[in-house]
């Protein structure tokens, strides 16, 4: 490969991805508003003990990987920052080309370039990938070192297991779910040299060194402060008192049974809600890959091998890694973002198998048809961004807090599922934040909260999107009532007079923002969705009858958790008010246990289904029968 071709392999994808991110609109995803921006700010400003669950449980993940986004978003124009991130993400496409270059060495130069281009294009033809290009998500950034690690391991005689271990170690330290792909690459490392154990040890040593350097300081801090190095994950093992003592798992995309597993590649053609992503992301490539692999198996078994394109050691190494990586991803999460390396490599594997089956003219036609169908499906139904495609502006996060928020430190309590921790850097730096009700709800009287209440005595406030102020400067009465039902358990209620706004006001009058918004087809404004309100809290006493009622319902919920532990994933949750009812939330399985008059239901709100546990009164007496849903587990 000439020097000019190498430059083109990296420059052209960078230009394509930079152009796409402008066209798609500024990414304002849910996780960015929660923890992508907050985490590096928390780390760089030493706020681990100043806040408490400010970004729910995600506020304690390793922050190092989000530093590039934080630095770019905090200091650069949002268009420039997003284009810089997109250029970093584009390296994935270049690496797909380079991996394919190893696979098609048996072809003449012209055909080799064509097949490598097809591999990069088909590999990148994923709605998941393009929705994250130029965004704050770590997945497209960390797929780069993992693909580079694969490139370093697949070619015999040119493998570098130590360097590959370092690359997979970096990816695993910065996002723990990538550890399964580091494990999938271990057989490649063992096959990298005739001295297999030496190569394997070098790979493991590189991975351990990277984790120690990149993740070690944060893991030690989490162990010291919370008694769990990966807090709040795997807390059934570490038993930190600050989180539920259960091993949290991503049950949202779990595959139900073997039939669902076999149907999965074909369901991706027209995926239903939450099959493998929070967005609709059709993917025809996996069905095509299954069909092509089956055809290759039949052709081989019948002895109808083509003289050109026999699979070599490089091919088997890549296909073996892909198969193992896919299996591990499938067995653990089936989250499309978490498995981005699998989605990218699927296209490379598909092109190689197709080239094995068909003459080069047939490869061109077959893959062209697939690409047209895939791109058409994505354009028709896939979202360009994960949550919100906002208007381009000079600031990525154009919060304009009231002057009081910048001048007066306070303890801000949030009670919404999205705590909007991205606003933390915009208020007084001595303020503290705690998400007392959300994915991880905090029990009243928690020892970790007491120092925060003492430090900010007389300056405790509520904060949230639903507290946005009306024209009279007050939040809606029904919102105040809902907030009070939670906050009174901490000894406070909302003072509807002492309120101020933290509006979202895009600063988009500069020429770059105007041009970018024109190219993005003038995205809609989302001020009403992203603005916040804050109200002061005043001391309040709770009705003793309410306390007694909570104790009785909590005892009933305790019995259900004990007798239906498998159904609830072995979790135990905090009881909370839910309007006039009571509930316990189990985010790992996207379900909540709640009362409905004199009945108890397990509401699987994403699956739109429920389990009826029968009368609440019977569970309170300890006389209720266990439902069949518990017995089937």
N, C-alpha and C positions, 0 to 999 in steps of 0.2 A: 504494500500500500504506500503510495507516494505521500510526501509531506503535505502537498496541497489537498489531497483527498482526506487526510487525517484532519486538517483544519476544517474542511467542509463538513465532515461528519459531526463536528461539535458546533460549528457556527450556525449551520442551517436550522437544526432543531432549536437552538437558542432564539433565533429570530422568529421562528414559528410560534414557540411557546410565549414569547414576549408579546407578539401581536395578539395571540389568543386571549391572554389574561386581560388586556385592555378591552377587547371586544366583549368578554364575558361580564365585565363589571367588577367593582371592588368587592372582594370577598369579606363578608361579615358573618362568619359561621357561629353557631351556638357555642362551640368550645373556645373560640377566640374571645367571645364575650365573657366566658366563664373563667378559663385558666391559661390560655395560650399567651396572653399579654401579661397577666398577673404573675405567673410563675417566675419568669426571669426578674421581674421587678421585686418580687418577694425575696428572691435570693440575693440580688445585687444590693438591696437596701436592708438586708438582715432583719426581715419581718417575720421569721418563722414563729417567734413567741409573741410578737406584737399583735398578730391576728390569730383567729382560731376557726379553722374550716371556712375561711373567707370564700374559697372557690370549691366548697364541698370537699369530697375526698380527693379530687383531682389536684387540689392545691398542694399536695405533698409528693407529686411525681418528680422525677429528676428534671430540674429546670434547664439544664445546660443546652439541650437541643433546641430550645425556643429562643435562645439568645440572639441568633442571627435575625430572626423575624423581629424581635423586640428592638434591636438596634436600628434596623432599617425603618420600621414603622414609627419609631419615636423621633428619628432625626431626618428622614427623607420625605419628599413628596410621595404620597401614596402610589401614584402611577409609577414613579421610578422604583420605589421599593418593591412593588409587585412584579415589575419587569425583571428586577434583579433576582428575586426569588424564582421566577419562571425560568430564567436562564440556568439557575442551579438545578431545577427540576428537570430541565431538558436533557441533562447529562444521561438520564435513564435511556432516552432514545438512542443517544450515541453509543452507549454501552451495549444495547441490543444489537446494533449494527456490528460492533466489534466482536461480540459473541458469535453472531451469525458468520462473520468472516472466518472464524475458526471452523465452522461446520461445513462450509461450502468450498473448502480448499481444493476439492476435486474438479471444480468447474473452471472453464476458461475465464479470463478477467471480466469480460462483458457480462456473462451470465452470473458470475459470482457477485458483481456489484448489484445487479438486478435483484437477485435472491436476497442479498443482505438488506437492500432497501425495502423489499417486501416484508422481511422479517421485522424490521424496525417499525414499519407502518402498521402491520397487523398486530404486533405486540403492543404498540401504543394506542390501538383503536379500542380503548376502554373508557366508558363514560366516567368511571371512578377516577381514573388518572386525570382526565381533563378537568373534572370538577375541582380537583385539588391543586392544579397547576397555578402558580402565582399566589397561593393562599398561605395561611399560617399553619396548615397541617404538617406534621412531621413525616408522614408516610412517604410522600414523593422525595423528600430530602434524604431519608434514611434508606430508601431502596437503592440509592446510588452506591454507597459503600458495599452493600450486599451483592449487587450485580457485579461490581468490580471484584469482589471476592470470588464469585463464581468464575469470572473471566480468568482469574489467576490460578484456578484449580482444574479447569477442564482439559487443558492441553498437556499430554504427557511430555515430560522432559523440560517443560517451561513452567511448571507449577511452582508456586511460592506459598507454602502452607502457613509460614509464620506471618507474612503480610496479610494473607486472607483471614487468618484468625484475628488479627488486629482489626480488620475492617468489619467482620461480623461482630466482634466484641464491642466496637463503638456503637454499631446499630442496636445491639442488645442493651447496652448500658443506658442509651438515650430513650429507648422504648422497650420495655420489658417483654412485650409480646413477640419481639423479633428473635428471642432466644430459641424459638422452635426452628427457625430457619438456620440459625447457627448450628443447631443439632443436625439438621438435614444435610449440612455441608460437611459434616465430619467424615462420612464415607468417602467423599471426594478427596479430602486431605489424606486419608489412609491409603488411597489409591494413587496418590501423587508421586510416590517414589517406591522403588523396590524395597527400601527400608521403611516399611509401612508404619511401624510403631514410632519410629523417629519422626516421620512426617506428621503423624497424628499428635504426638506430644508437642511438636512445634506449633501446630494449629491451636491446640488447647492453650499452650503458654501464651500465644498472641492474644487469644480471646480473654484469658484471665487478666493479662496485663492491661488491656484496654478497659475492661470493666473496673479494675482497681483504680486506674488513673482518672477515667471519665466519670465513673459512678461512685467510686469508693468514698470520697468525702461526704457526698449526700447520704449514702447508705449509713455511714457512721453517725451522721447527725440525726437521722431518723431513729436509729437505734437508741441514741443517747436521750433524745427528747421524748420519744413515744414508745420505746421498747419493741420496735418492729422496724427492721431496716427497709422494708418495702411498704411501709405504712401507707394506707390502711389495708393493703392486699394481704392475703394469706394469714388473716388474723386469728383463724382457728388454731394455727400453730404457735403464733407469737403471743397471743392473748393480751394485746395492748388494751388498757382500760378506756382508751379514747375512741374506740370503734367497735362495732358489733364483732363478736368473737366467732366469725364464720369466714370461710374462704369464698370471697366474692368471685363470681364467674359471669362471663358475658352470655347470659341465657337468651338474649334477644334474638340471636340468629341460630340458635341450636337446631340441629337436624333431628327430627323426631324418631325416625326408624330407618331400616335398610331400604324400604321402598322410597322414602323421601330422598335418601342419599343417591340412589340410582337415577331418580328423576331430576336431580338437581341440575346437571348440565343442560337439560332440555327446558327446564323451567326458566333458566336464565334468558331464554329467547324472548319471553314476555313475562318478566318477573312480577310477582304480586308484591304488595306492600311488605317491606321489611324482610324480603327473602334473604338478602345478603348485604343490604345497605339501607340507610335511612332515606335515601333518594331512589327514584326510579332509574335504574341503570341497566337497560337491556344489553345482553352480551351473547351474540350468536356463535362466538368463536369456540366455546367449550363444547357445544353440541357438534360442531364441525370437527373438533379435535377427537372426540369420541368416535365419530363415524370414520374418520381417517385412520385412527389407530386400529379399529376393528377391521377395516379393509386391508391395512398393512399386514395384520396377523393372518388373515385369510390368504392373501397373496403369498406370504412366506410359507404357510403350511401346505399350500398346493404346489410349491416349488416354482411359482411364476415370478421369479425375481428379475428385475430389470438389470441390465449390465452396468448401468451408471447409477451412482448414488448409494451404494451399499453402506449401511451404518458402520461407523468406525468407533474407536474408543472414545473420541471426543463426543460423538453423538450419544453414546450410551451413558457417559458421565453426566451430560446435561439432562438427558431424559430421566436418568435415575434421580438426580437432584430434584427435578421438577415433580416427579411422582411422589417422592418422599415429602417434599415441602407441601405439596397439595394435600397429602394424607394428614400430615400434622396440623395444617391450617384447618382442614375439614373437621378434624377431631376436637379442636380446641375452641374455635370461635366462629368460623365462616363469616367473619366481618370483612367485607370487601376492601375497606381501607387497610385493615391489618394484613391482608393477604395481597397487597399491591404487587409484590415481587412475583407472586404466582400469576396474577393477571397479566403482567408484562411478559413473562417468559412463555405463557401459553401461546402467544402468537409466533414466537420463534420456533417452538416445538411443532406447531401446526404447519408452518412453511416447510420445515425439514421433512416431515412425514409426507406431506403432499408432493414434494420434490422427489421423494423416494418412489412414489406411486405413479406419477404422471410424467410425460415428456414436458420439456420446458414450456412449450406452447400451451399445454393443458394447465400447467401451474399458473401461468399468467391469467388465463381466463377464469379458472376456478377461484383464485384469490381476489381477482378484480370484482367478480360477482359478490363474493363474501363481503368485501370491503364496502361496496355500494350499499348492500343490505344493512350492514352494521352501522354505517354512518347515517343512513336514512332513519333507522330505528332510533338512534341516539338523538338526532336532530328533532325528531317528532315528539319524543316523550321524556328525554333526559333533561334534568335541570343543569344549567351551566355552573351553578354554585350550590354549595351544600345546604345553606340556610337562607341567606339573603344576598342578592346581587345588588349592592348599593351604588349610589352615585359616587363618581370619583371626586375627591376633594384634596386639598393640600394636606390635611391631617387624615390619617387612616381612621383614627377614633376621634371625631370632632365633638367631644363633650365640651359644653360650656357651662361649668358649674356656677351657681350663685356665689357671690363674693363671700358670703358667710361660710360656705363649704371650704373655701380656700383659707379663710382667716381663723376659723375656730375648730380645734381638734375635738373629736367626739368618738364615742363607740357606736358604730352603725350595725344594727341588727337587720338581717335579711331573712325573709320567711318564704321566699319563692323558690321554685325548683331551679330556675336560672338566676343565680345570685348576682350576676353582672359585676363580677370582681374586676373586670377591665376598667371600671371607673376609679379603682383605688388610687392610682397614681395622680388623679386629677383633683383630689381633695387635700386637706392639710396633712403633711407627712407624719404627724404624730397621732393621727386618728387610727383607730383599730376597727376591724371588721370581723363579724361572726355570722355565718349562715346557720341560724339555730333551727331552721326547718327547711329541708330540701331533700336531696338524695340521701344524706346522712343527717338525721335530725338529732339534736343535742338535748339531753335530759336537763330539765330545770335543776339548778343547784349543782351543776357540773363544776368540780374543783378548778378546772382549767379556765372557766369563765369568770370566777370570782375576782382574780386580780384585774381583769379588764373592767369589770363593773366598778371596782374600787378606784382604779386609775382615772376613770372618766365619770366619777360620781357627779350627778347633776347635768351631765352632757351625754345622754344616751338617746339615740335617734333610730327611727326605722327608715329603711331605704328600699325602694323597689320600683319596677316599671308600672305596677298597678296603682302605685301611689301618685301617679301624675296628677297635677293640680288642674282644677276647673278654672273658669274665668274668675270666680270669686276667691281664688288662691287657696282652695281647700280640696282635698281628695274626695272621691265619691263616698257617701255614707256607708254603702254596702261593703266597700273595700276596707274602710276603717273597722267595721264590725268583724270582718274576716281576720284582719290583722290582730285585733284585740283578743280574739278567741285563742290565739297562740301566745301572744305576748303577755297576757295576764298570768300565764303559768310561770313567767319569769318575774312577776311583780310589777308589770307596767301596762299602760294602755296608751293609745295614740292621742296626742294633743293636736286636734285638727286645725288649731289656729297657728301654731308654731311650725310652719312648713316653708320649704323653698324647693325650687326646681333645679334639676341638672339636665338641661335639654341637649338633644343631639342636633347640632346645627352645622351641616357641611359647609366648609369654607371653600367654595367652588368657583369663585369669580376670576381666578387666574387663568391664563390662556391654556396651560397644560390640562387643567381640569375640564375646561370647556371643550377642548379638542377631544379628550378621552371620552367624555360623556356623549359627544356627537358620534364617535366611532362605536360606542356601546349602545347606540340607539336610545339615548336619553333614559336611563333606568329610573324607575319610580323612586320617590322619596319615601323614607321609612322613619321619619322623625317620631311619629306617634308610637312606633313599635320599640324604638331604641332609647327614647328619653326616659328619665327617672324623676321621681319625687322623693323628698325626705321630710319627715315630720318628727318633732320632738316627742319624747316619751315621758310620761309622768307616773309616779308610783300609784299602784292600784292593788286592792286586795281581792282575792278570789273567793267566790261563794263556796262555803264548806260543803253544800249539797253537790256542787259540781265535782269537787275533789272526791267525794265518796262514790259518785257515779262512775268516775274514771277508774277508781280502784276495782269496782265490781266488773266493769267491762274488761279491764286489763287482765283480771284473773281468768275470764272466759277466753281471751285471746291466748293467754299462756297455755291453757289446756290444749288449744288447737295446735299451737307450735310444737308442743310435746308429742301429740298423738299423730300429727301429720308432718313430721320433720322432713321427710323426703320430698313431699309435694312442695314445701316451702324452701327447698334447697338447704335445709339445716340452719336457716337464719332465724334470728330473733330481732325484733324491731321495737322501736319506742311507740307507745300509744299517743295519738294526737287527735285533737278535735277536727272534724270534717263537716263544717257547717253545724247542723244540729246533731250530727252523728259522730262516730268515732272510727278511727282507722289506724292501721299499721302498714307502712310502706316497705316493699321489698324490691328495690330497684334492679337487683341482679336478675330477677325473673320477670321484670316489668309487670308486677302485680301488687295489689294492695288488699288487705283484709279489712273489711269495713262493715259497720252495722247499717241496717236498713229497717228502721223501726225495731221490731222484735225478731229480726233475722240477721244472720251473719253470712256475708258473701265474700268469696275470693274473686276480686275483679281483675281479670287479665285484660287490661285496658288496651293494649296494642293488638292482641288477638281477638278482641271484641267478643270475649266469652267469659263465663263465670262459673264458679262452683258454689252451690248452696249448702251451707253447713247446718241449716235448720234454725230453730228458735234460739235467740240469744239467752232467753231465760233458762232454757235447758242446759246450756253450756255454763251459765253462772252457777247452776246447782250441781254441775258435774255429772249430768244424767243424759247428755246428748249422744246419740249414736255417731260413729265415725262414718263419713260419707264414702261412697265407693271410690271416689277419686284418690283418696288417701290409701286405700287398700291395693290399688293397682300399681302403686309405685314400689 
